[in-house]
Amino acid sequence: MPGPVAVAQGDVVILRKQHPCGGASWSVTRTGADIGLLCGTCGRRIMLDREEFERRLVRLDRPSEPGAAC
Ligand SMILES: [Zn+2]
């Protein structure tokens, strides 16, 4: 379904393109026009604009919402 991805601070996302450190999972540190991401493996921070972020997004996990994965 098209439309903006409902991403929120604290979400864990899997991106198509791996970080050079080998990590593919990222924590969302800020949202808005740009999405701030923290590498779950090496702890580096990057910023992606929303369009780029949605293109690379593979999966979004939201551990703060149990039962949402259905
Ligand atoms: Zn990394």
PDB file of the backbone (N, CA, C, O) and the ligand in Angstrom, with CONECT records:
HET     ZN  A 101       1
ATOM      1  N   MET A   1       0.850  -1.197   0.000  1.00  0.00           N
ATOM      2  CA  MET A   1       0.000   0.000   0.000  1.00  0.00           C
ATOM      3  C   MET A   1       0.882   1.243   0.000  1.00  0.00           C
ATOM      4  O   MET A   1       1.758   1.373   0.855  1.00  0.00           O
ATOM      5  N   PRO A   2       0.669   2.148  -0.932  1.00  0.00           N
ATOM      6  CA  PRO A   2       1.505   3.354  -0.961  1.00  0.00           C
ATOM      7  C   PRO A   2       1.165   4.298   0.176  1.00  0.00           C
ATOM      8  O   PRO A   2       0.123   4.178   0.819  1.00  0.00           O
ATOM      9  N   GLY A   3       2.058   5.228   0.405  1.00  0.00           N
ATOM     10  CA  GLY A   3       1.833   6.185   1.482  1.00  0.00           C
ATOM     11  C   GLY A   3       3.026   6.225   2.398  1.00  0.00           C
ATOM     12  O   GLY A   3       3.869   5.329   2.366  1.00  0.00           O
ATOM     13  N   PRO A   4       3.110   7.264   3.223  1.00  0.00           N
ATOM     14  CA  PRO A   4       4.262   7.400   4.111  1.00  0.00           C
ATOM     15  C   PRO A   4       4.322   6.256   5.114  1.00  0.00           C
ATOM     16  O   PRO A   4       3.297   5.829   5.647  1.00  0.00           O
ATOM     17  N   VAL A   5       5.522   5.768   5.363  1.00  0.00           N
ATOM     18  CA  VAL A   5       5.733   4.707   6.338  1.00  0.00           C
ATOM     19  C   VAL A   5       5.581   5.288   7.740  1.00  0.00           C
ATOM     20  O   VAL A   5       6.150   6.334   8.056  1.00  0.00           O
ATOM     21  N   ALA A   6       4.809   4.599   8.572  1.00  0.00           N
ATOM     22  CA  ALA A   6       4.596   5.074   9.941  1.00  0.00           C
ATOM     23  C   ALA A   6       5.773   4.664  10.817  1.00  0.00           C
ATOM     24  O   ALA A   6       5.692   3.711  11.592  1.00  0.00           O
ATOM     25  N   VAL A   7       6.851   5.396  10.679  1.00  0.00           N
ATOM     26  CA  VAL A   7       8.044   5.083  11.456  1.00  0.00           C
ATOM     27  C   VAL A   7       8.123   6.022  12.646  1.00  0.00           C
ATOM     28  O   VAL A   7       7.810   7.207  12.529  1.00  0.00           O
ATOM     29  N   ALA A   8       8.536   5.503  13.779  1.00  0.00           N
ATOM     30  CA  ALA A   8       8.600   6.311  14.994  1.00  0.00           C
ATOM     31  C   ALA A   8       9.937   6.095  15.697  1.00  0.00           C
ATOM     32  O   ALA A   8      10.623   5.095  15.481  1.00  0.00           O
ATOM     33  N   GLN A   9      10.278   7.046  16.530  1.00  0.00           N
ATOM     34  CA  GLN A   9      11.501   6.946  17.309  1.00  0.00           C
ATOM     35  C   GLN A   9      11.497   5.671  18.137  1.00  0.00           C
ATOM     36  O   GLN A   9      10.498   5.351  18.782  1.00  0.00           O
ATOM     37  N   GLY A  10      12.602   4.945  18.125  1.00  0.00           N
ATOM     38  CA  GLY A  10      12.691   3.716  18.898  1.00  0.00           C
ATOM     39  C   GLY A  10      12.408   2.464  18.089  1.00  0.00           C
ATOM     40  O   GLY A  10      12.683   1.352  18.538  1.00  0.00           O
ATOM     41  N   ASP A  11      11.849   2.645  16.877  1.00  0.00           N
ATOM     42  CA  ASP A  11      11.618   1.493  16.010  1.00  0.00           C
ATOM     43  C   ASP A  11      12.956   0.906  15.561  1.00  0.00           C
ATOM     44  O   ASP A  11      13.964   1.607  15.471  1.00  0.00           O
ATOM     45  N   VAL A  12      12.937  -0.385  15.286  1.00  0.00           N
ATOM     46  CA  VAL A  12      14.119  -1.042  14.729  1.00  0.00           C
ATOM     47  C   VAL A  12      13.785  -1.406  13.288  1.00  0.00           C
ATOM     48  O   VAL A  12      12.765  -2.044  13.025  1.00  0.00           O
ATOM     49  N   VAL A  13      14.640  -1.003  12.358  1.00  0.00           N
ATOM     50  CA  VAL A  13      14.368  -1.245  10.936  1.00  0.00           C
ATOM     51  C   VAL A  13      15.503  -2.048  10.309  1.00  0.00           C
ATOM     52  O   VAL A  13      16.667  -1.933  10.694  1.00  0.00           O
ATOM     53  N   ILE A  14      15.122  -2.863   9.331  1.00  0.00           N
ATOM     54  CA  ILE A  14      16.090  -3.582   8.520  1.00  0.00           C
ATOM     55  C   ILE A  14      16.145  -2.899   7.166  1.00  0.00           C
ATOM     56  O   ILE A  14      15.117  -2.716   6.514  1.00  0.00           O
ATOM     57  N   LEU A  15      17.347  -2.521   6.744  1.00  0.00           N
ATOM     58  CA  LEU A  15      17.506  -1.848   5.461  1.00  0.00           C
ATOM     59  C   LEU A  15      18.143  -2.790   4.441  1.00  0.00           C
ATOM     60  O   LEU A  15      18.899  -3.698   4.785  1.00  0.00           O
ATOM     61  N   ARG A  16      17.813  -2.543   3.183  1.00  0.00           N
ATOM     62  CA  ARG A  16      18.300  -3.391   2.098  1.00  0.00           C
ATOM     63  C   ARG A  16      19.824  -3.298   1.975  1.00  0.00           C
ATOM     64  O   ARG A  16      20.511  -4.289   1.729  1.00  0.00           O
ATOM     65  N   LYS A  17      20.324  -2.076   2.154  1.00  0.00           N
ATOM     66  CA  LYS A  17      21.766  -1.890   2.010  1.00  0.00           C
ATOM     67  C   LYS A  17      22.441  -2.016   3.375  1.00  0.00           C
ATOM     68  O   LYS A  17      22.127  -1.271   4.303  1.00  0.00           O
ATOM     69  N   GLN A  18      23.362  -2.957   3.486  1.00  0.00           N
ATOM     70  CA  GLN A  18      24.058  -3.144   4.751  1.00  0.00           C
ATOM     71  C   GLN A  18      25.060  -2.030   4.988  1.00  0.00           C
ATOM     72  O   GLN A  18      25.607  -1.452   4.049  1.00  0.00           O
ATOM     73  N   HIS A  19      25.289  -1.742   6.254  1.00  0.00           N
ATOM     74  CA  HIS A  19      26.358  -0.836   6.644  1.00  0.00           C
ATOM     75  C   HIS A  19      27.690  -1.533   6.386  1.00  0.00           C
ATOM     76  O   HIS A  19      27.751  -2.761   6.448  1.00  0.00           O
ATOM     77  N   PRO A  20      28.766  -0.785   6.099  1.00  0.00           N
ATOM     78  CA  PRO A  20      30.081  -1.415   5.886  1.00  0.00           C
ATOM     79  C   PRO A  20      30.512  -2.319   7.041  1.00  0.00           C
ATOM     80  O   PRO A  20      31.318  -3.226   6.834  1.00  0.00           O
ATOM     81  N   CYS A  21      30.003  -2.098   8.233  1.00  0.00           N
ATOM     82  CA  CYS A  21      30.377  -2.937   9.378  1.00  0.00           C
ATOM     83  C   CYS A  21      29.688  -4.291   9.321  1.00  0.00           C
ATOM     84  O   CYS A  21      30.013  -5.173  10.117  1.00  0.00           O
ATOM     85  N   GLY A  22      28.743  -4.481   8.400  1.00  0.00           N
ATOM     86  CA  GLY A  22      28.041  -5.763   8.274  1.00  0.00           C
ATOM     87  C   GLY A  22      26.661  -5.743   8.894  1.00  0.00           C
ATOM     88  O   GLY A  22      25.895  -6.691   8.726  1.00  0.00           O
ATOM     89  N   GLY A  23      26.329  -4.678   9.609  1.00  0.00           N
ATOM     90  CA  GLY A  23      25.029  -4.596  10.270  1.00  0.00           C
ATOM     91  C   GLY A  23      23.929  -4.210   9.298  1.00  0.00           C
ATOM     92  O   GLY A  23      24.140  -3.403   8.393  1.00  0.00           O
ATOM     93  N   ALA A  24      22.756  -4.792   9.490  1.00  0.00           N
ATOM     94  CA  ALA A  24      21.611  -4.446   8.652  1.00  0.00           C
ATOM     95  C   ALA A  24      20.461  -3.882   9.480  1.00  0.00           C
ATOM     96  O   ALA A  24      19.482  -3.400   8.911  1.00  0.00           O
ATOM     97  N   SER A  25      20.552  -3.930  10.789  1.00  0.00           N
ATOM     98  CA  SER A  25      19.455  -3.429  11.617  1.00  0.00           C
ATOM     99  C   SER A  25      19.848  -2.093  12.258  1.00  0.00           C
ATOM    100  O   SER A  25      20.974  -1.897  12.716  1.00  0.00           O
ATOM    101  N   TRP A  26      18.888  -1.205  12.266  1.00  0.00           N
ATOM    102  CA  TRP A  26      19.106   0.168  12.710  1.00  0.00           C
ATOM    103  C   TRP A  26      18.018   0.579  13.690  1.00  0.00           C
ATOM    104  O   TRP A  26      16.872   0.147  13.575  1.00  0.00           O
ATOM    105  N   SER A  27      18.384   1.419  14.655  1.00  0.00           N
ATOM    106  CA  SER A  27      17.398   2.028  15.536  1.00  0.00           C
ATOM    107  C   SER A  27      17.076   3.419  15.012  1.00  0.00           C
ATOM    108  O   SER A  27      17.963   4.153  14.577  1.00  0.00           O
ATOM    109  N   VAL A  28      15.801   3.768  15.058  1.00  0.00           N
ATOM    110  CA  VAL A  28      15.384   5.097  14.609  1.00  0.00           C
ATOM    111  C   VAL A  28      15.588   6.079  15.750  1.00  0.00           C
ATOM    112  O   VAL A  28      15.035   5.900  16.835  1.00  0.00           O
ATOM    113  N   THR A  29      16.388   7.127  15.505  1.00  0.00           N
ATOM    114  CA  THR A  29      16.679   8.105  16.553  1.00  0.00           C
ATOM    115  C   THR A  29      15.897   9.396  16.374  1.00  0.00           C
ATOM    116  O   THR A  29      15.674  10.132  17.336  1.00  0.00           O
ATOM    117  N   ARG A  30      15.482   9.671  15.143  1.00  0.00           N
ATOM    118  CA  ARG A  30      14.617  10.842  14.933  1.00  0.00           C
ATOM    119  C   ARG A  30      13.838  10.684  13.635  1.00  0.00           C
ATOM    120  O   ARG A  30      14.270   9.991  12.714  1.00  0.00           O
ATOM    121  N   THR A  31      12.692  11.333  13.580  1.00  0.00           N
ATOM    122  CA  THR A  31      11.861  11.266  12.384  1.00  0.00           C
ATOM    123  C   THR A  31      11.508  12.677  11.948  1.00  0.00           C
ATOM    124  O   THR A  31      11.695  13.643  12.688  1.00  0.00           O
ATOM    125  N   GLY A  32      10.996  12.771  10.739  1.00  0.00           N
ATOM    126  CA  GLY A  32      10.670  14.078  10.186  1.00  0.00           C
ATOM    127  C   GLY A  32      10.950  14.025   8.702  1.00  0.00           C
ATOM    128  O   GLY A  32      10.767  12.985   8.070  1.00  0.00           O
ATOM    129  N   ALA A  33      11.391  15.130   8.140  1.00  0.00           N
ATOM    130  CA  ALA A  33      11.764  15.142   6.725  1.00  0.00           C
ATOM    131  C   ALA A  33      12.958  14.218   6.503  1.00  0.00           C
ATOM    132  O   ALA A  33      13.073  13.575   5.460  1.00  0.00           O
ATOM    133  N   ASP A  34      13.849  14.160   7.503  1.00  0.00           N
ATOM    134  CA  ASP A  34      14.961  13.228   7.482  1.00  0.00           C
ATOM    135  C   ASP A  34      14.771  12.209   8.595  1.00  0.00           C
ATOM    136  O   ASP A  34      14.203  12.504   9.647  1.00  0.00           O
ATOM    137  N   ILE A  35      15.266  10.992   8.332  1.00  0.00           N
ATOM    138  CA  ILE A  35      15.178   9.934   9.330  1.00  0.00           C
ATOM    139  C   ILE A  35      16.573   9.709   9.900  1.00  0.00           C
ATOM    140  O   ILE A  35      17.510   9.437   9.149  1.00  0.00           O
ATOM    141  N   GLY A  36      16.722   9.816  11.196  1.00  0.00           N
ATOM    142  CA  GLY A  36      17.997   9.549  11.854  1.00  0.00           C
ATOM    143  C   GLY A  36      18.062   8.089  12.270  1.00  0.00           C
ATOM    144  O   GLY A  36      17.124   7.560  12.866  1.00  0.00           O
ATOM    145  N   LEU A  37      19.182   7.440  11.950  1.00  0.00           N
ATOM    146  CA  LEU A  37      19.330   6.012  12.224  1.00  0.00           C
ATOM    147  C   LEU A  37      20.633   5.751  12.972  1.00  0.00           C
ATOM    148  O   LEU A  37      21.660   6.383  12.719  1.00  0.00           O
ATOM    149  N   LEU A  38      20.556   4.802  13.898  1.00  0.00           N
ATOM    150  CA  LEU A  38      21.727   4.390  14.664  1.00  0.00           C
ATOM    151  C   LEU A  38      22.006   2.932  14.341  1.00  0.00           C
ATOM    152  O   LEU A  38      21.150   2.071  14.545  1.00  0.00           O
ATOM    153  N   CYS A  39      23.209   2.650  13.834  1.00  0.00           N
ATOM    154  CA  CYS A  39      23.562   1.282  13.461  1.00  0.00           C
ATOM    155  C   CYS A  39      23.556   0.401  14.708  1.00  0.00           C
ATOM    156  O   CYS A  39      24.208   0.715  15.704  1.00  0.00           O
ATOM    157  N   GLY A  40      22.811  -0.709  14.642  1.00  0.00           N
ATOM    158  CA  GLY A  40      22.704  -1.603  15.790  1.00  0.00           C
ATOM    159  C   GLY A  40      23.958  -2.412  16.032  1.00  0.00           C
ATOM    160  O   GLY A  40      24.091  -3.046  17.078  1.00  0.00           O
ATOM    161  N   THR A  41      24.882  -2.402  15.084  1.00  0.00           N
ATOM    162  CA  THR A  41      26.092  -3.206  15.214  1.00  0.00           C
ATOM    163  C   THR A  41      27.285  -2.379  15.683  1.00  0.00           C
ATOM    164  O   THR A  41      27.981  -2.771  16.619  1.00  0.00           O
ATOM    165  N   CYS A  42      27.526  -1.236  15.039  1.00  0.00           N
ATOM    166  CA  CYS A  42      28.718  -0.454  15.383  1.00  0.00           C
ATOM    167  C   CYS A  42      28.374   0.858  16.067  1.00  0.00           C
ATOM    168  O   CYS A  42      29.271   1.543  16.560  1.00  0.00           O
ATOM    169  N   GLY A  43      27.091   1.229  16.111  1.00  0.00           N
ATOM    170  CA  GLY A  43      26.695   2.422  16.845  1.00  0.00           C
ATOM    171  C   GLY A  43      26.862   3.725  16.104  1.00  0.00           C
ATOM    172  O   GLY A  43      26.722   4.797  16.694  1.00  0.00           O
ATOM    173  N   ARG A  44      27.162   3.652  14.808  1.00  0.00           N
ATOM    174  CA  ARG A  44      27.287   4.896  14.036  1.00  0.00           C
ATOM    175  C   ARG A  44      25.924   5.460  13.678  1.00  0.00           C
ATOM    176  O   ARG A  44      24.951   4.726  13.506  1.00  0.00           O
ATOM    177  N   ARG A  45      25.877   6.781  13.569  1.00  0.00           N
ATOM    178  CA  ARG A  45      24.624   7.453  13.223  1.00  0.00           C
ATOM    179  C   ARG A  45      24.674   7.929  11.778  1.00  0.00           C
ATOM    180  O   ARG A  45      25.698   8.420  11.304  1.00  0.00           O
ATOM    181  N   ILE A  46      23.536   7.772  11.081  1.00  0.00           N
ATOM    182  CA  ILE A  46      23.422   8.325   9.743  1.00  0.00           C
ATOM    183  C   ILE A  46      22.071   9.023   9.631  1.00  0.00           C
ATOM    184  O   ILE A  46      21.181   8.823  10.458  1.00  0.00           O
ATOM    185  N   MET A  47      21.934   9.848   8.589  1.00  0.00           N
ATOM    186  CA  MET A  47      20.661  10.486   8.289  1.00  0.00           C
ATOM    187  C   MET A  47      20.285  10.139   6.852  1.00  0.00           C
ATOM    188  O   MET A  47      21.112  10.214   5.943  1.00  0.00           O
ATOM    189  N   LEU A  48      19.034   9.760   6.664  1.00  0.00           N
ATOM    190  CA  LEU A  48      18.530   9.524   5.313  1.00  0.00           C
ATOM    191  C   LEU A  48      17.303  10.392   5.129  1.00  0.00           C
ATOM    192  O   LEU A  48      16.514  10.563   6.058  1.00  0.00           O
ATOM    193  N   ASP A  49      17.134  10.951   3.913  1.00  0.00           N
ATOM    194  CA  ASP A  49      15.863  11.634   3.713  1.00  0.00           C
ATOM    195  C   ASP A  49      14.772  10.573   3.575  1.00  0.00           C
ATOM    196  O   ASP A  49      15.047   9.423   3.233  1.00  0.00           O
ATOM    197  N   ARG A  50      13.541  10.974   3.844  1.00  0.00           N
ATOM    198  CA  ARG A  50      12.453  10.017   3.958  1.00  0.00           C
ATOM    199  C   ARG A  50      12.294   9.158   2.695  1.00  0.00           C
ATOM    200  O   ARG A  50      12.004   7.965   2.777  1.00  0.00           O
ATOM    201  N   GLU A  51      12.484   9.773   1.554  1.00  0.00           N
ATOM    202  CA  GLU A  51      12.326   9.048   0.294  1.00  0.00           C
ATOM    203  C   GLU A  51      13.355   7.923   0.188  1.00  0.00           C
ATOM    204  O   GLU A  51      13.028   6.789  -0.163  1.00  0.00           O
ATOM    205  N   GLU A  52      14.607   8.267   0.502  1.00  0.00           N
ATOM    206  CA  GLU A  52      15.691   7.283   0.458  1.00  0.00           C
ATOM    207  C   GLU A  52      15.447   6.187   1.492  1.00  0.00           C
ATOM    208  O   GLU A  52      15.645   5.004   1.213  1.00  0.00           O
ATOM    209  N   PHE A  53      15.022   6.584   2.671  1.00  0.00           N
ATOM    210  CA  PHE A  53      14.738   5.633   3.741  1.00  0.00           C
ATOM    211  C   PHE A  53      13.677   4.623   3.304  1.00  0.00           C
ATOM    212  O   PHE A  53      13.851   3.421   3.503  1.00  0.00           O
ATOM    213  N   GLU A  54      12.577   5.101   2.709  1.00  0.00           N
ATOM    214  CA  GLU A  54      11.490   4.201   2.316  1.00  0.00           C
ATOM    215  C   GLU A  54      11.919   3.284   1.182  1.00  0.00           C
ATOM    216  O   GLU A  54      11.439   2.156   1.075  1.00  0.00           O
ATOM    217  N   ARG A  55      12.836   3.774   0.324  1.00  0.00           N
ATOM    218  CA  ARG A  55      13.341   2.918  -0.750  1.00  0.00           C
ATOM    219  C   ARG A  55      14.168   1.765  -0.201  1.00  0.00           C
ATOM    220  O   ARG A  55      14.126   0.653  -0.727  1.00  0.00           O
ATOM    221  N   ARG A  56      14.920   2.039   0.860  1.00  0.00           N
ATOM    222  CA  ARG A  56      15.828   1.017   1.394  1.00  0.00           C
ATOM    223  C   ARG A  56      15.170   0.117   2.423  1.00  0.00           C
ATOM    224  O   ARG A  56      15.711  -0.935   2.765  1.00  0.00           O
ATOM    225  N   LEU A  57      14.014   0.516   2.918  1.00  0.00           N
ATOM    226  CA  LEU A  57      13.381  -0.205   4.021  1.00  0.00           C
ATOM    227  C   LEU A  57      12.959  -1.612   3.608  1.00  0.00           C
ATOM    228  O   LEU A  57      12.284  -1.793   2.595  1.00  0.00           O
ATOM    229  N   VAL A  58      13.357  -2.598   4.392  1.00  0.00           N
ATOM    230  CA  VAL A  58      12.949  -3.980   4.161  1.00  0.00           C
ATOM    231  C   VAL A  58      11.904  -4.384   5.199  1.00  0.00           C
ATOM    232  O   VAL A  58      10.867  -4.954   4.858  1.00  0.00           O
ATOM    233  N   ARG A  59      12.180  -4.090   6.450  1.00  0.00           N
ATOM    234  CA  ARG A  59      11.278  -4.519   7.515  1.00  0.00           C
ATOM    235  C   ARG A  59      11.329  -3.534   8.672  1.00  0.00           C
ATOM    236  O   ARG A  59      12.370  -2.941   8.959  1.00  0.00           O
ATOM    237  N   LEU A  60      10.197  -3.371   9.327  1.00  0.00           N
ATOM    238  CA  LEU A  60      10.115  -2.474  10.467  1.00  0.00           C
ATOM    239  C   LEU A  60       9.616  -3.262  11.669  1.00  0.00           C
ATOM    240  O   LEU A  60       8.531  -3.841  11.624  1.00  0.00           O
ATOM    241  N   ASP A  61      10.397  -3.290  12.739  1.00  0.00           N
ATOM    242  CA  ASP A  61       9.996  -3.951  13.970  1.00  0.00           C
ATOM    243  C   ASP A  61       9.726  -2.906  15.025  1.00  0.00           C
ATOM    244  O   ASP A  61      10.491  -1.955  15.186  1.00  0.00           O
ATOM    245  N   ARG A  62       8.635  -3.086  15.743  1.00  0.00           N
ATOM    246  CA  ARG A  62       8.321  -2.131  16.804  1.00  0.00           C
ATOM    247  C   ARG A  62       8.146  -2.900  18.110  1.00  0.00           C
ATOM    248  O   ARG A  62       7.039  -3.313  18.455  1.00  0.00           O
ATOM    249  N   PRO A  63       9.256  -3.088  18.835  1.00  0.00           N
ATOM    250  CA  PRO A  63       9.196  -3.904  20.055  1.00  0.00           C
ATOM    251  C   PRO A  63       8.300  -3.297  21.126  1.00  0.00           C
ATOM    252  O   PRO A  63       7.855  -4.005  22.029  1.00  0.00           O
ATOM    253  N   SER A  64       8.029  -1.996  21.040  1.00  0.00           N
ATOM    254  CA  SER A  64       7.212  -1.334  22.058  1.00  0.00           C
ATOM    255  C   SER A  64       5.731  -1.648  21.898  1.00  0.00           C
ATOM    256  O   SER A  64       4.926  -1.314  22.767  1.00  0.00           O
ATOM    257  N   GLU A  65       5.364  -2.299  20.773  1.00  0.00           N
ATOM    258  CA  GLU A  65       3.954  -2.641  20.562  1.00  0.00           C
ATOM    259  C   GLU A  65       3.767  -4.142  20.430  1.00  0.00           C
ATOM    260  O   GLU A  65       3.687  -4.656  19.315  1.00  0.00           O
ATOM    261  N   PRO A  66       3.695  -4.855  21.551  1.00  0.00           N
ATOM    262  CA  PRO A  66       3.530  -6.311  21.476  1.00  0.00           C
ATOM    263  C   PRO A  66       2.199  -6.678  20.833  1.00  0.00           C
ATOM    264  O   PRO A  66       1.176  -6.050  21.102  1.00  0.00           O
ATOM    265  N   GLY A  67       2.221  -7.686  19.993  1.00  0.00           N
ATOM    266  CA  GLY A  67       0.989  -8.139  19.349  1.00  0.00           C
ATOM    267  C   GLY A  67       0.697  -7.432  18.052  1.00  0.00           C
ATOM    268  O   GLY A  67      -0.300  -7.739  17.398  1.00  0.00           O
ATOM    269  N   ALA A  68       1.537  -6.489  17.656  1.00  0.00           N
ATOM    270  CA  ALA A  68       1.288  -5.752  16.428  1.00  0.00           C
ATOM    271  C   ALA A  68       1.700  -6.548  15.188  1.00  0.00           C
ATOM    272  O   ALA A  68       1.271  -6.242  14.076  1.00  0.00           O
ATOM    273  N   ALA A  69       2.521  -7.556  15.387  1.00  0.00           N
ATOM    274  CA  ALA A  69       3.008  -8.334  14.240  1.00  0.00           C
ATOM    275  C   ALA A  69       2.026  -9.431  13.861  1.00  0.00           C
ATOM    276  O   ALA A  69       2.122 -10.562  14.338  1.00  0.00           O
ATOM    277  N   CYS A  70       1.085  -9.082  12.999  1.00  0.00           N
ATOM    278  CA  CYS A  70       0.111 -10.102  12.594  1.00  0.00           C
ATOM    279  C   CYS A  70      -0.084 -10.093  11.083  1.00  0.00           C
ATOM    280  O   CYS A  70      -0.867 -10.883  10.557  1.00  0.00           O
TER     281      CYS A  70
HETATM  282 ZN    ZN A 101      27.525  -0.184  11.389  1.00  0.00          ZN2+
END
